Amino acid sequence: MVARRASMSAGKLSKLETGKVRPTVQDVDLIMTALGVSDAVKDEFLATARAEATEATAWRLLRRMGPWKHQRTIKAIEASTTTLRLFQGQLIPGLLQTPEYMSAVFSLPPALPDESRAKTVAARMERQAVLYDDGRSFHFVICEHVLRWLVSEPVIMALQLDRLVSLSRLPNLSVGVVPLTGRMPDFPMTCFSLHDDRLVIVETFHSEVTTRDPKDVETYVDTFERFASVALYGDDMRTLVESIRDGFLPQQESP
């Protein structure tokens, strides 16, 4: 009877009860409503479910464990993702980076030691093989200022932008650049990746936050769409990126 009231199968309810399946926030909401509990009890269970659906891992812990190991974890998540949407307002997305750009990023404070940096760059490069899987689709939205920031020497920046243009031509990959000349659609407070509609990974200054809460995921989907709606794509995007790249070339030629 509870299963019917909660609009779920008896089999699913049984798996939730035995712990074989992890309940979502929506599952808890439906079951609490079906049981007719008070609002106070329902709110308490929902708060617990939301806390369980969200995980935060401090960067210092990932650094201590070995950042190249974390790259392998992200690789596994990407391998289970059919549609990946990623917003970046700080750096070129890792899946689109050249090894030289990666090395420069991992040299920023707190810089990784040489051996650790080399392992992490290699592990991140391995992740990029997923881009050539035609069974998956990728949508990247990048703010224009990211392309202009001198993360490394001008020649490395120029090569990175060449790489961005090249990858943008893959049939299963869409790259959008939010131009500085347009109206800002939202605050680019952080960067995040959406894995289908089931999971979002958010990067903050102190930690990486992972949430499966449907309401939280929906918030990031809406945010992504706002930035994507004002981004440049295709030839317009490539023209902008190439003009920024060309701006780095005279700097490289200067003594």
C-alpha positions in Angstrom: 0.0 0.0 0.0 2.8 2.4 0.8 4.5 1.7 -2.5 1.3 2.5 -4.4 0.8 5.7 -2.5 4.4 6.7 -3.1 4.0 5.9 -6.9 6.8 3.4 -6.9 7.0 -0.4 -7.4 6.9 -2.8 -4.5 10.2 -4.1 -5.7 11.9 -0.7 -5.5 10.4 -0.1 -2.0 11.8 -3.4 -0.9 15.3 -2.6 -2.2 15.1 0.8 -0.4 14.1 -0.9 2.9 16.9 -3.5 2.7 19.5 -0.9 1.7 20.2 -2.4 -1.7 19.3 0.9 -3.4 20.2 4.3 -2.1 17.1 6.5 -1.7 17.1 9.9 -3.5 15.6 13.0 -1.8 12.6 12.6 -4.0 12.2 8.9 -2.8 12.2 10.1 0.8 9.7 12.8 0.1 7.3 10.4 -1.7 7.5 7.8 1.1 7.1 10.3 3.9 4.0 11.8 2.1 2.6 8.3 1.6 3.1 7.5 5.3 1.3 10.7 6.3 3.9 11.8 8.8 3.9 15.3 10.2 5.7 18.2 8.4 8.3 18.3 11.2 9.2 14.7 10.8 9.2 14.9 7.1 11.5 17.9 7.1 13.9 16.1 9.4 14.1 13.1 7.1 14.5 15.3 4.0 17.3 17.2 5.7 19.1 13.9 6.3 18.5 12.7 2.8 19.9 16.0 1.3 23.0 15.8 3.5 23.5 12.2 2.4 23.1 13.2 -1.3 25.8 15.8 -1.0 29.5 15.1 -0.4 32.4 17.6 0.0 36.0 16.5 -0.2 38.7 19.0 0.7 41.4 19.6 -1.9 44.1 19.2 0.8 42.8 15.6 1.3 42.9 14.8 -2.4 46.4 16.3 -2.6 47.5 14.1 0.3 46.0 10.9 -1.3 47.6 11.7 -4.7 45.8 14.0 -7.1 46.5 11.6 -10.0 44.3 9.1 -8.2 41.5 11.6 -8.1 41.8 12.0 -11.9 41.1 8.3 -12.2 38.0 8.7 -10.1 36.8 11.5 -12.4 37.6 9.3 -15.4 35.4 6.6 -14.1 32.5 9.0 -13.5 32.9 10.4 -17.0 32.9 6.8 -18.4 29.5 6.3 -16.9 28.1 9.6 -18.3 26.3 9.8 -21.6 25.8 13.6 -21.7 28.4 15.8 -20.0 27.8 19.5 -19.6 30.5 21.7 -18.1 30.7 25.3 -17.2 34.1 27.1 -16.6 34.7 30.6 -15.5 38.2 30.0 -14.2 40.2 27.7 -16.5 40.1 25.8 -19.8 38.2 22.6 -18.9 40.5 19.7 -18.1 39.2 17.5 -20.9 40.2 20.2 -23.4 43.6 21.1 -22.0 47.0 20.6 -23.6 49.6 18.9 -21.4 51.6 22.1 -21.2 48.6 24.1 -20.0 47.8 21.3 -17.4 51.4 21.5 -16.1 51.1 25.2 -15.7 47.8 24.8 -13.8 49.3 22.3 -11.4 52.3 24.6 -10.9 50.0 27.3 -9.5 50.0 27.7 -5.7 50.0 25.3 -3.9 52.2 23.8 -6.7 52.4 20.1 -7.0 55.9 18.5 -6.7 57.4 17.6 -10.1 56.7 13.8 -9.8 53.2 14.3 -8.6 52.5 16.9 -11.3 53.8 14.6 -14.0 51.5 11.7 -12.8 48.5 14.0 -12.6 49.1 15.4 -16.1 49.4 11.9 -17.5 46.2 10.8 -15.7 44.3 13.8 -16.9 45.4 13.2 -20.5 44.1 9.7 -20.3 40.7 11.1 -19.5 40.6 12.8 -22.9 40.1 9.5 -24.7 36.4 9.7 -23.8 36.0 12.7 -26.2 36.3 10.3 -29.2 33.5 8.1 -28.1 30.7 8.9 -30.5 28.2 7.3 -28.1 28.7 10.3 -25.7 28.0 14.0 -26.1 29.8 16.9 -24.6 28.8 20.5 -24.1 31.3 23.0 -22.8 30.6 26.6 -21.9 33.6 28.8 -21.2 33.7 32.5 -20.3 35.9 34.6 -22.6 38.1 36.0 -19.9 39.3 32.4 -19.2 40.9 32.4 -22.7 42.7 35.6 -22.1 44.2 34.9 -18.7 47.9 34.2 -18.9 48.1 30.9 -17.0 51.4 30.3 -18.7 53.7 31.7 -21.4 52.0 33.3 -24.5 53.1 30.4 -26.8 51.5 27.8 -24.5 48.3 29.9 -24.4 48.3 30.1 -28.2 48.7 26.3 -28.5 46.0 25.8 -26.0 43.5 27.9 -28.0 44.5 26.0 -31.2 43.6 22.8 -29.3 40.3 24.3 -28.3 39.4 25.2 -31.9 40.5 21.8 -33.2 38.4 19.9 -30.6 35.3 22.1 -31.3 35.0 20.4 -34.6 34.4 16.9 -33.2 30.8 15.9 -34.1 29.8 14.9 -30.6 31.3 18.0 -28.9 29.9 21.5 -28.6 32.0 24.4 -27.3 30.4 27.7 -26.4 32.3 30.9 -25.4 30.4 33.6 -23.4 31.7 36.9 -24.9 32.7 39.8 -22.7 30.7 42.1 -25.0 27.3 40.6 -24.0 25.2 41.0 -20.9 26.2 38.7 -18.1 23.3 36.2 -17.6 24.3 35.2 -14.1 27.2 35.3 -11.6 30.0 32.9 -12.6 30.7 32.1 -9.0 32.2 28.7 -9.6 32.8 25.9 -12.2 30.8 22.7 -12.4 30.1 19.6 -14.4 26.7 18.0 -15.0 26.7 14.2 -15.5 23.5 13.5 -17.3 20.8 14.8 -15.0 21.8 12.6 -12.0 24.9 14.2 -10.6 26.7 17.6 -10.4 30.3 18.2 -9.4 31.1 21.7 -8.2 34.6 23.1 -7.5 35.1 25.6 -4.8 38.3 27.1 -3.4 38.5 24.6 -0.5 36.8 21.5 -1.8 35.0 19.5 -4.5 31.3 19.2 -3.8 29.3 16.3 -5.3 25.5 16.3 -5.1 22.8 14.0 -6.4 19.9 16.0 -4.9 17.5 16.4 -7.9 16.7 20.0 -6.8 20.3 20.9 -6.6 21.0 19.3 -10.0 18.1 21.2 -11.5 19.6 24.5 -10.1 22.8 23.8 -12.0 21.1 22.7 -15.1 19.2 26.1 -15.2 22.4 28.0 -14.5 24.2 26.1 -17.3 21.4 26.9 -19.8 21.5 30.6 -18.9 25.2 30.8 -19.8 24.8 28.5 -22.8 22.0 30.7 -24.2 24.3 33.7 -24.6 27.5 31.8 -25.7 29.0 31.9 -29.2 29.2 28.6 -31.1 30.6 27.2 -34.4 32.4 29.6 -36.7 31.6 32.6 -34.5 33.2 31.0 -31.5 36.2 29.9 -33.5 36.7 33.4 -34.9 36.7 34.8 -31.4 39.1 32.2 -30.1 41.5 32.6 -33.0 41.5 36.4 -32.6 42.5 35.9 -28.9 45.2 33.3 -30.0 46.6 35.8 -32.5 46.9 38.3 -29.7 49.3 36.0 -27.9 51.6 35.5 -30.9 53.1 39.0 -31.0 53.8 38.6 -27.3 55.8 35.5 -28.1 57.7 37.2 -30.8 58.7 40.1 -28.5 62.2 40.0 -27.0 
